[in-house]
Amino acid sequence: MAALRTVQPSSAASLRRRNTIGLIVTACGALLVAAAVGEPDLLFGAVPLLLVGLIVLTPLLALGITGLLRSPLTRLAGIRGKLAVENARRNPRRTAATATTLMVGLAMVTAVTVVVTSVNRFDEQEVDSSMTSDLRITAVDFGEIGEGTAARVRRLADAEAVTPVIHTYLDIPHTTSLDVTAVDPAAVERAASLSVREGSLDRLGHGIAVTEELATAHGWRLGSRVSGTFTDASAHTPGTRTSLPVVAIYDGPDDLSPALVSDRALPRPTGAEDRPTISSVLVKAAPGRTAALREEIRRTLDNPALLVQDHADARADATARTAPFLNIMYAMLSVTVLIGVLGVVNTMGMAVFERVREIGLLRAIGLDRAGVGSVLRLESVTISLFGSALGVVAGTAIGAAAVLGQEVLPLVIPWDRAALFFVASAAIGVLASLWPGRQAARLPMLEAIGADTE
C-alpha cells in the first residue's frame, strides 16, 4: 500500500544538510533565548533565530513527533489511524511546510499569553500586598475624592474604621525627600490591618511611624526626632517645618509605607488650590458586612467618579488593563493562524489529488466513504497537532525568557490556555479536512483505481 510506504522525494543527502543546518540554527536560537533571561534585549535576535531554526528543522521533527502519534491513533481508530499518520510522514517536507505557519502563529500567541498572564499575577500580588482594608474608595481618572467623603462613610453603621490616605513628602535637610502618608491616627491600625513591631500608633497624632526598613536605614528608634518640611507636588505654597518623634515602628502595605503621620499634622491650606489630594479612603467593615457596606457606600456617595472596591474588585480592576492588549494581539495573530488553516486545507486537497488511485484501492478492499473521510480528518489533525506542539513549546520558552528577564515578574505558565490551544488545533484539523474529505469520498471507485496519480 502506498500509504504505508515512506516516500521522500528529496534525496537523503539534501535532508541531512537541511537537518544539520536546522539543528545548528535552532541550538543557537535556544542558547540566545536562555541568555535573554539575564539580558532581555537578546530576545530581539533570539526569537527570529529560534523560529527560523525550527522552520528549517521541521521535516526531521515531523518524522519524530508524528511517529509518537502512531500508537495512540492506531489504538483509537485502528488501521485508519495508522494510515493517517503514515500519510503525514510520507512527505515530511510538505507536512513541515503546512505546520510551519501554525507553529509561528501559536508561538507568538503562547509567548504573549505567558507574558500577560505573568503580568496579571504580578498585579494581583501587588493588590494583595497593598490592599489590606476591607474596602477602598478611589477616584476615576481626572476625578478627586472630596474632603467630606471619609466623614460621610464614618456615619454608616457597618463602617468600623475609616481613614483617608494622603500622600505627601517630608523634606529632611541633608538627605532626600521622604515619602509620607497622612492618615487618621485613630482608625488606620484597624482600617489597614497594620502590624506594629515597636511602640504604638495611639500617639501618631503627635509623632511619626516608620517602617523597620526605614528606621534601620536612618538609624532611628523610638523617641528619635524626624525634622523636615512638609511639601506636596500639587501645593502652591511652601510647607511648614516640623519636628516629630518616632512613636511606632510597623510593617505595612506599600500604599502606607515607608512613614505615617496624622492627617492633622499637615499644614493647613490657605486656599482651595492648596488642599492636599486624598488618594483613597480605606474602610474596615463589620464582620460579614463587607458586601452590604460596599453597596451602602455607593448609594450614600452617589458619585460615578468614585470607585468603591473590595479585594476581588481591586484584583479584577488590576488585571483588566491587559485584557484589551491581549485581545488585540489575539486578533492580529489569528490572521497567521487562519493562513495556517488554509495551508492545511491546501495540503489535504493536494493529498486527495495525488492519491486518487490509493483511495480507490482502499475503497476496493473494504474502506467505505466515511472511512476515507476519517483517514483524511485524522491526517489533518496529526499535522495540526504537530504544528501546535512546536508552537506552544517554542512560545512558552520565549515567553518564559521574557518574563524571567524582568526581575519583579513571577513566571506563570498558563497551562489551561496551552491545553485550549491544542484542542483548538485539533478542531482546526477537523474543519480543514471537511472539504478534501468530501471530495475524496465522492471519487468513483473504479475510475479512481484506474487513475495514474502516484
C-alpha positions as CSV (number, residue, x, y, z in Angstrom):
1,M,0.0,0.0,0.0
2,A,1.3,3.5,-0.9
3,A,0.1,4.9,2.3
4,L,2.3,2.5,4.3
5,R,5.4,3.4,2.4
6,T,7.7,6.2,3.4
7,V,8.1,8.3,0.2
8,Q,10.7,11.0,0.4
9,P,11.1,12.9,-2.9
10,S,14.2,14.7,-1.7
11,S,17.5,13.0,-1.5
12,A,18.8,11.7,1.8
13,A,21.9,14.0,1.4
14,S,19.7,17.0,0.9
15,L,17.7,16.2,4.0
16,R,20.9,15.6,6.0
17,R,22.2,19.0,5.1
18,R,18.9,20.7,5.9
19,N,18.7,18.9,9.3
20,T,22.3,19.8,10.2
21,I,21.7,23.5,9.4
22,G,18.4,23.4,11.3
23,L,20.0,21.8,14.4
24,I,22.8,24.4,14.4
25,V,20.4,27.4,14.0
26,T,17.9,26.1,16.5
27,A,20.6,25.4,19.0
28,C,22.0,29.0,18.6
29,G,18.5,30.4,18.9
30,A,17.7,28.3,22.0
31,L,21.0,29.4,23.7
32,L,20.2,33.1,22.9
33,V,16.7,32.7,24.4
34,A,18.3,31.2,27.6
35,A,20.8,34.0,27.7
36,A,18.0,36.6,27.3
37,V,17.0,35.7,30.9
38,G,19.9,37.9,32.0
39,E,19.9,40.3,29.1
40,P,16.3,40.8,27.8
41,D,17.5,42.7,24.7
42,L,18.9,39.5,23.3
43,L,15.3,38.3,22.6
44,F,15.1,40.6,19.6
45,G,17.7,38.4,17.9
46,A,16.9,35.1,19.7
47,V,13.3,34.8,18.7
48,P,13.7,35.1,14.9
49,L,16.8,32.8,15.1
50,L,14.9,30.1,17.1
51,L,11.9,30.2,14.8
52,V,13.9,30.1,11.6
53,G,15.9,27.2,13.0
54,L,12.6,25.3,13.8
55,I,11.3,26.0,10.4
56,V,14.4,24.5,8.8
57,L,14.3,21.6,11.2
58,T,10.6,20.8,10.9
59,P,10.9,17.9,8.3
60,L,13.1,16.0,10.8
61,L,10.8,16.9,13.7
62,A,7.8,15.9,11.6
63,L,9.0,12.3,11.4
64,G,9.7,12.1,15.1
65,I,6.6,13.9,16.6
66,T,4.1,12.4,14.2
67,G,5.6,9.0,14.9
68,L,4.6,9.5,18.6
69,L,1.0,9.8,17.4
70,R,1.0,6.5,15.6
71,S,0.4,4.2,18.6
72,P,-2.5,6.3,20.2
73,L,-4.2,6.9,16.9
74,T,-3.9,3.2,15.9
75,R,-5.5,2.2,19.2
76,L,-8.2,4.9,18.8
77,A,-9.1,4.4,15.1
78,G,-7.4,1.2,14.0
79,I,-6.0,1.0,10.5
80,R,-7.5,4.4,9.7
81,G,-5.3,6.0,12.4
82,K,-2.2,4.2,11.1
83,L,-2.9,5.3,7.6
84,A,-3.4,8.9,8.7
85,V,0.0,9.0,10.5
86,E,1.9,7.3,7.7
87,N,0.3,9.7,5.1
88,A,1.6,12.6,7.2
89,R,5.1,11.0,7.5
90,R,5.4,10.0,3.8
91,N,6.4,13.6,2.7
92,P,7.9,15.3,5.8
93,R,8.8,18.5,3.8
94,R,5.2,19.0,2.9
95,T,4.0,18.2,6.4
96,A,6.6,20.6,7.8
97,A,5.6,23.4,5.3
98,T,2.0,23.0,6.3
99,A,2.6,23.0,10.0
100,T,5.1,25.9,10.0
101,T,2.5,28.7,9.7
102,L,0.5,27.2,12.6
103,M,3.8,26.9,14.6
104,V,4.8,30.5,14.1
105,G,1.3,31.8,14.9
106,L,0.9,29.7,18.0
107,A,4.4,30.5,19.2
108,M,3.6,34.2,19.2
109,V,0.2,33.7,20.8
110,T,1.7,31.5,23.5
111,A,4.6,33.8,24.2
112,V,2.2,36.8,24.6
113,T,-0.1,34.8,26.8
114,V,2.7,33.8,29.1
115,V,3.9,37.4,29.5
116,V,0.4,38.8,30.0
117,T,-0.5,36.0,32.5
118,S,2.6,36.7,34.5
119,V,1.9,40.5,34.4
120,N,-1.6,39.8,35.7
121,R,-0.3,37.6,38.5
122,F,2.2,40.4,39.5
123,D,-0.7,42.9,39.5
124,E,-2.7,40.6,41.7
125,Q,0.2,40.2,44.1
126,E,0.5,44.0,44.2
127,V,-3.1,44.3,45.2
128,D,-2.7,41.5,47.8
129,S,0.2,43.3,49.4
130,S,-1.1,46.9,49.1
131,M,-4.8,46.5,49.9
132,T,-5.2,45.2,53.5
133,S,-8.5,47.0,54.1
134,D,-12.0,45.5,53.5
135,L,-12.9,48.3,51.1
136,R,-11.1,51.1,49.3
137,I,-12.6,54.2,47.8
138,T,-10.6,55.7,44.9
139,A,-11.4,58.3,42.2
140,V,-11.5,57.5,38.5
141,D,-9.1,59.3,36.1
142,F,-9.2,63.1,36.5
143,G,-11.6,62.7,39.4
144,E,-11.0,63.5,43.1
145,I,-12.1,62.5,46.5
146,G,-13.8,65.3,48.4
147,E,-12.7,66.2,51.9
148,G,-16.0,65.2,53.4
149,T,-16.0,61.7,51.9
150,A,-14.4,59.9,54.8
151,A,-16.7,61.7,57.3
152,R,-19.8,60.6,55.4
153,V,-18.6,57.0,55.4
154,R,-17.9,57.0,59.1
155,R,-21.5,57.7,59.8
156,L,-22.6,54.4,58.3
157,A,-23.5,51.7,60.8
158,D,-21.4,48.9,59.3
159,A,-18.2,51.1,59.0
160,E,-16.0,50.2,62.0
161,A,-12.9,52.2,60.9
162,V,-12.4,54.8,58.2
163,T,-9.2,56.7,57.2
164,P,-8.3,59.0,54.3
165,V,-5.0,58.4,52.7
166,I,-3.0,61.4,51.7
167,H,0.5,61.1,50.1
168,T,2.9,63.9,50.6
169,Y,6.6,64.5,51.2
170,L,8.8,65.4,54.1
171,D,11.9,67.2,53.0
172,I,14.6,66.3,55.5
173,P,17.8,68.5,55.5
174,H,20.9,67.0,54.1
175,T,19.0,63.9,52.7
176,T,16.4,63.1,50.1
177,S,12.7,63.7,50.4
178,L,10.8,61.1,52.5
179,D,7.5,59.7,51.1
180,V,5.0,60.2,53.9
181,T,1.3,59.0,54.1
182,A,-1.1,61.1,56.2
183,V,-3.9,59.1,57.8
184,D,-6.4,59.2,60.6
185,P,-4.4,58.0,63.6
186,A,-7.4,56.7,65.5
187,A,-8.5,54.4,62.6
188,V,-5.5,53.5,60.5
189,E,-4.4,50.4,62.5
190,R,-7.8,48.7,62.2
191,A,-8.7,50.0,58.8
192,A,-5.4,48.9,57.2
193,S,-4.6,45.9,59.4
194,L,-1.1,47.2,60.2
195,S,1.4,45.2,62.2
196,V,3.1,47.4,64.8
197,R,6.5,46.0,65.9
198,E,7.5,48.6,68.4
199,G,5.7,51.5,70.1
200,S,2.1,52.3,69.4
201,L,0.0,54.2,66.8
202,D,-2.1,55.7,69.6
203,R,0.4,58.5,69.8
204,L,0.6,59.1,66.0
205,G,-1.4,62.3,66.4
206,H,1.8,63.9,67.7
207,G,4.5,61.8,66.0
208,I,5.6,59.8,63.1
209,A,5.6,56.0,62.5
210,V,8.2,54.4,60.2
211,T,8.8,51.0,58.7
212,E,11.5,48.8,60.1
213,E,13.5,49.1,56.9
214,L,13.4,53.0,57.0
215,A,14.3,53.0,60.7
216,T,17.3,50.8,60.1
217,A,18.4,52.9,57.1
218,H,18.4,56.2,59.1
219,G,19.3,54.8,62.5
220,W,16.0,55.8,64.0
221,R,14.4,54.2,67.0
222,L,11.5,55.0,69.3
223,G,11.9,58.6,70.5
224,S,14.2,59.7,67.7
225,R,13.1,63.0,66.2
226,V,12.5,63.5,62.5
227,S,12.7,67.1,61.4
228,G,11.7,68.4,58.0
229,T,9.3,70.4,55.9
230,F,6.0,69.0,54.5
231,T,5.7,69.6,50.8
232,D,3.1,68.4,48.2
233,A,3.7,68.1,44.5
234,S,0.3,69.9,44.0
235,A,0.8,72.6,46.6
236,H,1.4,76.2,45.5
237,T,2.7,77.5,48.9
238,P,5.8,76.5,50.9
239,G,5.3,73.8,53.6
240,T,5.7,74.2,57.3
241,R,8.8,73.0,59.1
242,T,8.1,70.4,61.8
243,S,9.8,68.0,64.2
244,L,8.1,64.7,65.1
245,P,9.2,61.9,67.4
246,V,9.2,58.3,66.2
247,V,6.3,56.8,68.1
248,A,6.0,53.4,66.3
249,I,7.8,51.0,64.0
250,Y,5.5,49.0,61.8
251,D,5.1,46.7,58.9
252,G,2.5,47.8,56.3
253,P,1.4,47.7,52.7
254,D,3.3,49.6,50.0
255,D,0.5,52.2,49.9
256,L,1.1,53.1,53.5
257,S,4.9,53.0,53.5
258,P,7.5,54.0,54.5
259,A,6.2,56.5,57.0
260,L,2.9,57.5,58.6
261,V,1.8,60.8,60.1
262,S,-1.5,62.2,61.3
263,D,-3.6,64.0,58.7
264,R,-3.9,66.8,61.2
265,A,-0.1,67.2,61.2
266,L,-0.2,68.5,57.6
267,P,0.0,72.3,57.1
268,R,-3.5,73.9,56.9
269,P,-4.3,75.0,53.4
270,T,-4.6,78.7,52.7
271,G,-6.8,78.2,49.7
272,A,-8.7,75.6,47.6
273,E,-5.6,75.1,45.4
274,D,-3.5,74.2,48.5
275,R,-5.8,71.4,49.7
276,P,-3.9,68.1,49.9
277,T,-5.0,65.4,47.5
278,I,-6.8,62.4,49.0
279,S,-5.6,59.4,47.0
280,S,-8.0,56.9,48.6
281,V,-10.2,56.2,51.6
282,L,-9.7,52.8,53.5
283,V,-12.7,51.3,55.3
284,K,-12.9,48.4,57.8
285,A,-16.4,46.8,57.7
286,A,-18.2,45.0,60.4
287,P,-17.8,41.2,60.3
288,G,-19.7,39.7,57.4
289,R,-20.9,43.1,56.2
290,T,-18.3,43.9,53.6
291,A,-20.6,43.4,50.5
292,A,-23.5,45.2,52.2
293,L,-21.3,48.1,53.3
294,R,-19.9,48.5,49.7
295,E,-23.4,48.9,48.3
296,E,-24.4,51.3,51.1
297,I,-21.3,53.4,50.5
298,R,-22.1,53.6,46.8
299,R,-25.7,54.7,47.5
300,T,-24.5,57.2,50.1
301,L,-21.8,58.8,48.0
302,D,-23.9,58.5,44.7
303,N,-20.9,59.6,42.7
304,P,-19.9,57.8,39.5
305,A,-16.5,59.3,39.7
306,L,-15.7,57.3,42.8
307,L,-14.9,53.6,42.8
308,V,-15.8,51.5,45.9
309,Q,-13.9,48.2,45.7
310,D,-13.5,45.2,47.8
311,H,-10.5,42.9,47.4
312,A,-11.9,40.9,44.5
313,D,-12.9,44.1,42.7
314,A,-9.4,45.5,43.1
315,R,-7.8,42.3,41.7
316,A,-10.2,42.3,38.7
317,D,-9.5,46.0,38.0
318,A,-5.8,45.5,38.2
319,T,-5.8,42.7,35.6
320,A,-8.4,44.3,33.3
321,R,-5.8,46.7,32.0
322,T,-4.1,43.9,30.0
323,A,-7.3,42.5,28.5
324,P,-7.6,44.9,25.6
325,F,-3.9,44.4,24.7
326,L,-4.3,40.6,24.8
327,N,-7.4,40.7,22.7
328,I,-5.7,42.9,20.1
329,M,-2.8,40.6,19.9
330,Y,-5.0,37.6,19.5
331,A,-6.9,39.3,16.7
332,M,-3.7,40.2,14.9
333,L,-2.2,36.7,15.3
334,S,-5.4,35.0,14.4
335,V,-4.6,36.0,10.8
336,T,-1.5,33.9,10.9
337,V,-3.4,31.0,12.3
338,L,-6.0,31.5,9.6
339,I,-3.3,31.3,6.9
340,G,-2.1,28.1,8.6
341,V,-5.6,26.7,8.4
342,L,-5.7,27.5,4.6
343,G,-2.4,25.7,4.3
344,V,-3.8,22.6,5.9
345,V,-6.8,22.7,3.6
346,N,-4.5,23.1,0.6
347,T,-2.2,20.2,1.7
348,M,-5.2,17.9,2.2
349,G,-6.6,18.9,-1.2
350,M,-3.3,18.0,-2.8
351,A,-3.2,14.8,-0.9
352,V,-6.6,13.8,-2.4
353,F,-5.5,14.7,-5.9
354,E,-2.2,12.9,-5.7
355,R,-3.6,9.7,-4.0
356,V,-6.7,9.1,-6.2
357,R,-5.6,5.6,-7.1
358,E,-4.7,4.8,-3.5
359,I,-8.1,6.0,-2.3
360,G,-9.7,3.8,-5.0
361,L,-7.7,0.8,-3.8
362,L,-8.7,1.4,-0.2
363,R,-12.3,1.6,-1.2
364,A,-11.9,-1.7,-3.1
365,I,-10.6,-3.6,-0.1
366,G,-13.5,-2.5,2.1
367,L,-12.9,1.1,3.3
368,D,-16.2,2.9,2.9
369,R,-16.8,6.6,2.2
370,A,-16.9,7.5,5.9
371,G,-13.7,5.7,6.4
372,V,-11.9,7.6,3.7
373,G,-13.1,10.9,5.2
374,S,-12.0,9.6,8.6
375,V,-8.4,8.9,7.4
376,L,-8.1,12.4,6.0
377,R,-9.5,14.0,9.1
378,L,-7.0,12.1,11.3
379,E,-4.2,13.1,8.9
380,S,-5.2,16.7,9.1
381,V,-5.5,16.6,12.9
382,T,-2.0,15.0,13.0
383,I,-0.5,17.8,11.0
384,S,-2.3,20.5,13.1
385,L,-1.2,18.9,16.4
386,F,2.4,18.7,15.2
387,G,2.4,22.4,14.3
388,S,0.7,23.4,17.6
389,A,3.1,21.3,19.7
390,L,6.1,23.1,18.2
391,G,4.4,26.5,18.5
392,V,3.3,26.0,22.1
393,V,6.7,24.7,23.3
394,A,8.6,27.5,21.4
395,G,6.2,30.2,22.6
396,T,6.4,29.0,26.2
397,A,10.2,29.2,26.1
398,I,10.2,32.7,24.5
399,G,7.6,34.0,27.0
400,A,9.4,32.5,30.0
401,A,12.6,34.1,28.9
402,A,10.9,37.5,28.5
403,V,9.3,37.2,32.0
404,L,12.4,36.0,33.8
405,G,14.3,38.9,32.2
406,Q,12.2,41.2,34.4
407,E,13.2,40.5,38.0
408,V,10.0,41.7,39.5
409,L,7.7,39.5,37.5
410,P,6.7,36.0,38.6
411,L,6.7,33.3,35.9
412,V,3.2,31.8,35.4
413,I,2.7,29.2,32.7
414,P,-1.0,29.3,31.6
415,W,-1.5,25.5,31.3
416,D,-5.2,25.9,30.7
417,R,-4.6,28.2,27.7
418,A,-2.0,25.8,26.3
419,A,-4.5,22.9,26.6
420,L,-7.0,25.1,24.9
421,F,-4.6,25.8,22.0
422,F,-4.2,22.0,21.5
423,V,-7.9,21.5,21.5
424,A,-8.4,24.4,19.0
425,S,-5.7,22.9,16.8
426,A,-7.4,19.6,16.7
427,A,-10.7,21.4,15.8
428,I,-8.8,23.3,13.1
429,G,-7.6,20.0,11.7
430,V,-11.1,18.6,11.6
431,L,-12.5,21.7,9.9
432,A,-9.7,21.9,7.4
433,S,-10.3,18.3,6.3
434,L,-14.1,18.6,5.6
435,W,-13.9,19.8,2.0
436,P,-11.0,17.5,1.0
437,G,-12.7,14.6,2.8
438,R,-15.9,15.1,0.9
439,Q,-14.1,15.3,-2.4
440,A,-12.3,12.1,-1.6
441,A,-15.4,10.3,-0.6
442,R,-17.1,11.2,-3.8
443,L,-14.5,9.7,-6.1
444,P,-15.9,6.8,-8.2
445,M,-14.1,3.7,-7.0
446,L,-13.4,2.1,-10.4
447,E,-12.2,5.4,-12.0
448,A,-10.0,6.0,-9.0
449,I,-8.4,2.6,-9.3
450,G,-7.6,3.2,-13.0
451,A,-6.1,6.7,-12.3
452,D,-2.4,7.2,-12.7
453,T,-1.6,9.7,-9.9
454,E,1.3,8.0,-8.0
